[in-house]
């Protein structure tokens, strides 16, 4: 982005238009955008969290309609560090979403710092690890199957720097929450209090009002526990 103020204004305009008007194209499922996308308030809180972290490099799993990606892009532009980088992993962006999310990022000028990996996260994350990629933070909103969330978090604890952040969307789903719980109980991940303040945005799968997004700080230094210290989750 050529000028920081102009770049920020452009990103904010695209974010505002998406929140008010919805995406220019959506899948033929009733209320699909509202169901799939991260609510605007949570996107604002995600942006603020990344700004407070002074994040320079972020990895994101899941793009869809780009609400969270635009918020992360706004944060990276706001922080203004020398080499911002936003790696987004989504194998379904073209097939399921007709590249709508990526086109929105491009219209915001964020393709200058963003890269889209159109492969499953179980393949993309180990590739990033092998390349020596290190992130300050991650946002996870991909598959909600327990085993796939667990694998995503396994690699993210190696990709995200010690002391960095991993932010989880849809923690209210039992499959997601259970996977996260292992890392919290056994690997020293610590919930960040008040990362997403305010009332819950809706009901989880069991009908209970709950927090949708949750942020965790990784331990610094990182460590590998003894197998004898396993804590059931």
C-alpha positions as YAML, in Angstrom:
chain: A
units: angstrom
residues:
- id: 1
  name: UNK
  ca: [0.00, 0.00, 0.00]
- id: 2
  name: UNK
  ca: [1.48, 3.28, -1.15]
- id: 3
  name: UNK
  ca: [0.24, 5.56, 1.60]
- id: 4
  name: UNK
  ca: [-0.68, 4.28, 5.05]
- id: 5
  name: UNK
  ca: [-3.63, 6.64, 5.57]
- id: 6
  name: UNK
  ca: [-5.01, 6.01, 2.09]
- id: 7
  name: UNK
  ca: [-4.49, 2.28, 2.49]
- id: 8
  name: UNK
  ca: [-6.29, 2.19, 5.84]
- id: 9
  name: UNK
  ca: [-9.18, 4.22, 4.46]
- id: 10
  name: UNK
  ca: [-9.50, 1.80, 1.57]
- id: 11
  name: UNK
  ca: [-9.54, -1.26, 3.84]
- id: 12
  name: UNK
  ca: [-12.04, 0.32, 6.20]
- id: 13
  name: UNK
  ca: [-14.33, 1.27, 3.32]
- id: 14
  name: UNK
  ca: [-14.38, -2.32, 2.03]
- id: 15
  name: UNK
  ca: [-15.00, -3.65, 5.55]
- id: 16
  name: UNK
  ca: [-17.84, -1.18, 6.10]
- id: 17
  name: UNK
  ca: [-19.47, -2.00, 2.78]
- id: 18
  name: UNK
  ca: [-19.25, -5.74, 3.43]
- id: 19
  name: UNK
  ca: [-20.83, -5.39, 6.87]
- id: 20
  name: UNK
  ca: [-23.63, -3.13, 5.64]
- id: 21
  name: UNK
  ca: [-24.42, -4.62, 2.23]
- id: 22
  name: UNK
  ca: [-23.05, -8.15, 2.41]
- id: 23
  name: UNK
  ca: [-20.74, -9.71, -0.19]
- id: 24
  name: UNK
  ca: [-21.23, -9.11, -3.94]
- id: 25
  name: UNK
  ca: [-21.86, -12.85, -4.32]
- id: 26
  name: UNK
  ca: [-22.93, -15.50, -1.83]
- id: 27
  name: UNK
  ca: [-23.65, -19.20, -1.95]
- id: 28
  name: UNK
  ca: [-27.22, -20.27, -2.52]
- id: 29
  name: UNK
  ca: [-27.90, -21.09, 1.12]
- id: 30
  name: UNK
  ca: [-30.34, -19.01, 3.10]
- id: 31
  name: UNK
  ca: [-28.46, -16.61, 5.38]
- id: 32
  name: UNK
  ca: [-25.12, -18.09, 4.34]
- id: 33
  name: UNK
  ca: [-23.10, -14.90, 4.82]
- id: 34
  name: UNK
  ca: [-24.56, -14.25, 8.27]
- id: 35
  name: UNK
  ca: [-23.98, -17.86, 9.30]
- id: 36
  name: UNK
  ca: [-20.46, -18.29, 7.97]
- id: 37
  name: UNK
  ca: [-18.88, -14.91, 8.57]
- id: 38
  name: UNK
  ca: [-17.40, -13.70, 11.84]
- id: 39
  name: UNK
  ca: [-19.67, -10.95, 13.27]
- id: 40
  name: UNK
  ca: [-18.47, -7.39, 12.73]
- id: 41
  name: UNK
  ca: [-18.04, -6.73, 16.46]
- id: 42
  name: UNK
  ca: [-15.79, -9.77, 16.84]
- id: 43
  name: UNK
  ca: [-13.85, -8.67, 13.75]
- id: 44
  name: UNK
  ca: [-13.28, -5.27, 15.37]
- id: 45
  name: UNK
  ca: [-12.09, -7.00, 18.54]
- id: 46
  name: UNK
  ca: [-9.84, -9.29, 16.51]
- id: 47
  name: UNK
  ca: [-8.34, -6.23, 14.79]
- id: 48
  name: UNK
  ca: [-7.77, -4.50, 18.13]
- id: 49
  name: UNK
  ca: [-6.15, -7.62, 19.56]
- id: 50
  name: UNK
  ca: [-3.72, -7.86, 16.63]
- id: 51
  name: UNK
  ca: [-2.92, -4.16, 16.92]
- id: 52
  name: UNK
  ca: [-2.21, -4.47, 20.65]
- id: 53
  name: UNK
  ca: [0.15, -7.36, 19.82]
- id: 54
  name: UNK
  ca: [1.96, -5.22, 17.25]
- id: 55
  name: UNK
  ca: [1.62, -8.21, 14.93]
- id: 56
  name: UNK
  ca: [3.65, -8.23, 11.74]
- id: 57
  name: UNK
  ca: [2.97, -11.76, 10.47]
- id: 58
  name: UNK
  ca: [-0.35, -13.58, 10.80]
- id: 59
  name: UNK
  ca: [-1.54, -16.95, 9.52]
- id: 60
  name: UNK
  ca: [-5.27, -17.47, 9.05]
- id: 61
  name: UNK
  ca: [-7.16, -20.70, 8.39]
- id: 62
  name: UNK
  ca: [-10.37, -20.14, 6.45]
- id: 63
  name: UNK
  ca: [-11.23, -17.18, 4.21]
- id: 64
  name: UNK
  ca: [-14.85, -17.53, 3.04]
- id: 65
  name: UNK
  ca: [-16.23, -13.97, 2.67]
- id: 66
  name: UNK
  ca: [-13.10, -12.35, 4.16]
- id: 67
  name: UNK
  ca: [-14.64, -10.53, 7.13]
- id: 68
  name: UNK
  ca: [-11.91, -11.66, 9.53]
- id: 69
  name: UNK
  ca: [-9.19, -11.39, 6.87]
- id: 70
  name: UNK
  ca: [-10.09, -7.76, 6.22]
- id: 71
  name: UNK
  ca: [-9.97, -7.05, 9.96]
- id: 72
  name: UNK
  ca: [-6.52, -8.65, 10.22]
- id: 73
  name: UNK
  ca: [-5.38, -6.72, 7.16]
- id: 74
  name: UNK
  ca: [-6.58, -3.50, 8.77]
- id: 75
  name: UNK
  ca: [-4.60, -4.38, 11.89]
- id: 76
  name: UNK
  ca: [-1.40, -5.06, 9.94]
- id: 77
  name: UNK
  ca: [-1.80, -1.77, 8.09]
- id: 78
  name: UNK
  ca: [-2.45, 0.08, 11.34]
- id: 79
  name: UNK
  ca: [0.62, -1.38, 13.07]
- id: 80
  name: UNK
  ca: [2.73, -0.47, 10.06]
- id: 81
  name: UNK
  ca: [5.70, -2.72, 10.74]
- id: 82
  name: UNK
  ca: [8.37, -3.08, 8.01]
- id: 83
  name: UNK
  ca: [7.37, -6.43, 6.45]
- id: 84
  name: UNK
  ca: [3.71, -7.24, 7.11]
- id: 85
  name: UNK
  ca: [2.61, -10.66, 5.92]
- id: 86
  name: UNK
  ca: [-0.76, -12.37, 6.02]
- id: 87
  name: UNK
  ca: [-0.87, -16.03, 4.97]
- id: 88
  name: UNK
  ca: [-4.40, -17.34, 4.41]
- id: 89
  name: UNK
  ca: [-5.17, -21.04, 3.98]
- id: 90
  name: UNK
  ca: [-8.43, -22.03, 2.29]
- id: 91
  name: UNK
  ca: [-8.79, -24.90, -0.23]
- id: 92
  name: UNK
  ca: [-12.46, -24.01, -0.81]
- id: 93
  name: UNK
  ca: [-12.13, -20.33, -1.71]
- id: 94
  name: UNK
  ca: [-12.51, -20.83, -5.46]
- id: 95
  name: UNK
  ca: [-14.73, -23.91, -5.53]
- id: 96
  name: UNK
  ca: [-17.17, -22.93, -2.77]
- id: 97
  name: UNK
  ca: [-16.93, -19.14, -2.66]
- id: 98
  name: UNK
  ca: [-16.11, -18.19, -6.27]
- id: 99
  name: UNK
  ca: [-13.06, -16.27, -4.95]
- id: 100
  name: UNK
  ca: [-15.38, -13.70, -3.37]
- id: 101
  name: UNK
  ca: [-13.26, -13.32, -0.24]
- id: 102
  name: UNK
  ca: [-10.02, -13.02, -2.16]
- id: 103
  name: UNK
  ca: [-11.55, -10.49, -4.55]
- id: 104
  name: UNK
  ca: [-12.64, -8.40, -1.56]
- id: 105
  name: UNK
  ca: [-9.09, -8.47, -0.18]
- id: 106
  name: UNK
  ca: [-7.80, -7.39, -3.57]
- id: 107
  name: UNK
  ca: [-10.32, -4.56, -3.75]
- id: 108
  name: UNK
  ca: [-8.98, -3.39, -0.36]
- id: 109
  name: UNK
  ca: [-5.41, -3.46, -1.68]
- id: 110
  name: UNK
  ca: [-4.43, -6.18, 0.77]
- id: 111
  name: UNK
  ca: [-3.14, -8.59, -1.85]
- id: 112
  name: UNK
  ca: [0.12, -6.66, -1.53]
- id: 113
  name: UNK
  ca: [0.69, -8.30, 1.86]
- id: 114
  name: UNK
  ca: [-1.58, -11.37, 1.69]
- id: 115
  name: UNK
  ca: [-0.93, -14.81, 0.22]
- id: 116
  name: UNK
  ca: [-3.65, -17.39, -0.40]
- id: 117
  name: UNK
  ca: [-2.70, -21.06, -0.07]
- id: 118
  name: UNK
  ca: [-5.47, -23.05, -1.76]
- id: 119
  name: UNK
  ca: [-4.58, -26.34, -0.10]
- id: 120
  name: UNK
  ca: [-5.87, -28.09, 3.03]
- id: 121
  name: UNK
  ca: [-4.39, -26.72, 6.25]
- id: 122
  name: UNK
  ca: [-3.08, -30.20, 7.12]
- id: 123
  name: UNK
  ca: [-0.76, -29.84, 4.12]
- id: 124
  name: UNK
  ca: [-0.20, -26.08, 4.09]
- id: 125
  name: UNK
  ca: [0.88, -25.71, 7.73]
- id: 126
  name: UNK
  ca: [3.64, -28.35, 7.63]
- id: 127
  name: UNK
  ca: [4.86, -26.76, 4.39]
- id: 128
  name: UNK
  ca: [5.11, -23.38, 6.12]
- id: 129
  name: UNK
  ca: [6.90, -25.02, 9.05]
- id: 130
  name: UNK
  ca: [9.40, -26.69, 6.71]
- id: 131
  name: UNK
  ca: [10.05, -23.30, 5.07]
- id: 132
  name: UNK
  ca: [10.91, -21.78, 8.44]
- id: 133
  name: UNK
  ca: [7.84, -19.53, 8.48]
- id: 134
  name: UNK
  ca: [7.11, -17.90, 11.86]
- id: 135
  name: UNK
  ca: [3.96, -15.99, 12.77]
- id: 136
  name: UNK
  ca: [3.17, -13.60, 15.60]
- id: 137
  name: UNK
  ca: [-0.43, -14.78, 15.69]
- id: 138
  name: UNK
  ca: [-2.96, -17.09, 14.08]
- id: 139
  name: UNK
  ca: [-6.70, -17.02, 13.52]
- id: 140
  name: UNK
  ca: [-8.40, -20.40, 13.18]
- id: 141
  name: UNK
  ca: [-11.76, -20.73, 11.42]
- id: 142
  name: UNK
  ca: [-11.35, -23.77, 9.21]
- id: 143
  name: UNK
  ca: [-12.76, -27.26, 9.55]
- id: 144
  name: UNK
  ca: [-14.70, -27.82, 12.76]
- id: 145
  name: UNK
  ca: [-14.09, -31.57, 12.83]
- id: 146
  name: UNK
  ca: [-12.23, -32.44, 16.03]
- id: 147
  name: UNK
  ca: [-9.34, -34.27, 14.39]
- id: 148
  name: UNK
  ca: [-8.73, -31.50, 11.86]
- id: 149
  name: UNK
  ca: [-8.87, -28.73, 14.47]
- id: 150
  name: UNK
  ca: [-6.46, -30.76, 16.62]
- id: 151
  name: UNK
  ca: [-4.00, -31.09, 13.70]
- id: 152
  name: UNK
  ca: [-4.29, -27.36, 12.90]
- id: 153
  name: UNK
  ca: [-3.39, -26.49, 16.49]
- id: 154
  name: UNK
  ca: [-0.57, -29.04, 16.54]
- id: 155
  name: UNK
  ca: [1.19, -27.28, 13.70]
- id: 156
  name: UNK
  ca: [0.27, -23.77, 14.80]
- id: 157
  name: UNK
  ca: [2.07, -24.24, 18.13]
- id: 158
  name: UNK
  ca: [5.20, -24.82, 16.03]
- id: 159
  name: UNK
  ca: [4.51, -22.03, 13.52]
- id: 160
  name: UNK
  ca: [3.42, -19.29, 15.94]
- id: 161
  name: UNK
  ca: [6.34, -17.91, 17.95]
- id: 162
  name: UNK
  ca: [6.61, -18.61, 21.69]
- id: 163
  name: UNK
  ca: [4.45, -16.08, 23.52]
- id: 164
  name: UNK
  ca: [2.35, -15.46, 20.40]
- id: 165
  name: UNK
  ca: [-1.41, -15.70, 20.03]
- id: 166
  name: UNK
  ca: [-3.77, -18.30, 18.62]
- id: 167
  name: UNK
  ca: [-7.34, -17.04, 18.22]
- id: 168
  name: UNK
  ca: [-10.11, -19.59, 17.80]
- id: 169
  name: UNK
  ca: [-13.48, -18.95, 16.16]
- id: 170
  name: UNK
  ca: [-16.52, -21.04, 17.14]
- id: 171
  name: UNK
  ca: [-15.02, -22.21, 20.40]
- id: 172
  name: UNK
  ca: [-18.61, -22.87, 21.46]
- id: 173
  name: UNK
  ca: [-18.71, -25.98, 19.22]
- id: 174
  name: UNK
  ca: [-17.89, -29.06, 21.32]
- id: 175
  name: UNK
  ca: [-15.53, -30.44, 18.64]
- id: 176
  name: UNK
  ca: [-13.54, -27.20, 18.52]
- id: 177
  name: UNK
  ca: [-13.61, -26.58, 22.27]
- id: 178
  name: UNK
  ca: [-12.46, -30.12, 23.05]
- id: 179
  name: UNK
  ca: [-9.48, -29.87, 20.70]
- id: 180
  name: UNK
  ca: [-8.46, -26.53, 22.21]
- id: 181
  name: UNK
  ca: [-8.89, -27.91, 25.72]
- id: 182
  name: UNK
  ca: [-6.06, -30.40, 25.19]
- id: 183
  name: UNK
  ca: [-3.59, -27.61, 24.44]
- id: 184
  name: UNK
  ca: [-4.82, -25.54, 27.34]
- id: 185
  name: UNK
  ca: [-4.56, -28.40, 29.84]
- id: 186
  name: UNK
  ca: [-1.38, -30.07, 28.58]
- id: 187
  name: UNK
  ca: [0.70, -27.52, 26.71]
- id: 188
  name: UNK
  ca: [0.40, -24.34, 28.73]
- id: 189
  name: UNK
  ca: [-1.89, -22.34, 26.44]
- id: 190
  name: UNK
  ca: [-3.45, -19.55, 28.49]
- id: 191
  name: UNK
  ca: [-6.77, -17.89, 27.70]
- id: 192
  name: UNK
  ca: [-6.46, -14.13, 27.20]
- id: 193
  name: UNK
  ca: [-9.06, -12.50, 29.46]
- id: 194
  name: UNK
  ca: [-11.37, -9.93, 27.89]
- id: 195
  name: UNK
  ca: [-9.98, -10.45, 24.39]
- id: 196
  name: UNK
  ca: [-13.57, -10.51, 23.13]
- id: 197
  name: UNK
  ca: [-15.56, -8.54, 25.70]
- id: 198
  name: UNK
  ca: [-19.28, -7.91, 25.70]
- id: 199
  name: UNK
  ca: [-22.35, -10.04, 25.43]
- id: 200
  name: UNK
  ca: [-22.26, -13.32, 23.52]
- id: 201
  name: UNK
  ca: [-23.25, -12.82, 19.89]
- id: 202
  name: UNK
  ca: [-25.58, -15.79, 19.77]
- id: 203
  name: UNK
  ca: [-26.30, -19.31, 20.87]
- id: 204
  name: UNK
  ca: [-23.93, -22.22, 20.40]
- id: 205
  name: UNK
  ca: [-24.97, -25.61, 19.02]
- id: 206
  name: UNK
  ca: [-26.54, -26.62, 22.31]
- id: 207
  name: UNK
  ca: [-28.65, -23.46, 22.41]
- id: 208
  name: UNK
  ca: [-26.59, -21.94, 25.24]
- id: 209
  name: UNK
  ca: [-25.39, -18.36, 25.02]
- id: 210
  name: UNK
  ca: [-21.63, -18.54, 24.79]
- id: 211
  name: UNK
  ca: [-18.55, -16.68, 23.63]
- id: 212
  name: UNK
  ca: [-17.87, -17.39, 19.98]
- id: 213
  name: UNK
  ca: [-14.20, -16.38, 19.75]
- id: 214
  name: UNK
  ca: [-11.44, -17.08, 22.24]
- id: 215
  name: UNK
  ca: [-7.77, -16.08, 22.28]
- id: 216
  name: UNK
  ca: [-4.89, -18.06, 23.77]
- id: 217
  name: UNK
  ca: [-1.33, -17.07, 24.49]
- id: 218
  name: UNK
  ca: [1.35, -19.67, 23.86]
- id: 219
  name: UNK
  ca: [3.92, -20.30, 26.60]
- id: 220
  name: UNK
  ca: [7.33, -18.66, 26.35]
- id: 221
  name: UNK
  ca: [9.51, -20.60, 26.22]
- id: 222
  name: UNK
  ca: [7.74, -23.44, 24.46]
- id: 223
  name: UNK
  ca: [8.07, -26.88, 26.03]
- id: 224
  name: UNK
  ca: [7.30, -30.54, 25.44]
- id: 225
  name: UNK
  ca: [5.60, -32.24, 28.40]
- id: 226
  name: UNK
  ca: [6.44, -35.74, 29.53]
- id: 227
  name: UNK
  ca: [3.97, -38.35, 28.37]
- id: 228
  name: UNK
  ca: [3.61, -39.25, 32.04]
- id: 229
  name: UNK
  ca: [2.12, -35.82, 32.74]
- id: 230
  name: UNK
  ca: [-0.86, -36.27, 30.42]
- id: 231
  name: UNK
  ca: [-4.02, -34.56, 31.66]
- id: 232
  name: UNK
  ca: [-7.32, -35.91, 30.33]
- id: 233
  name: UNK
  ca: [-9.34, -33.33, 28.44]
...
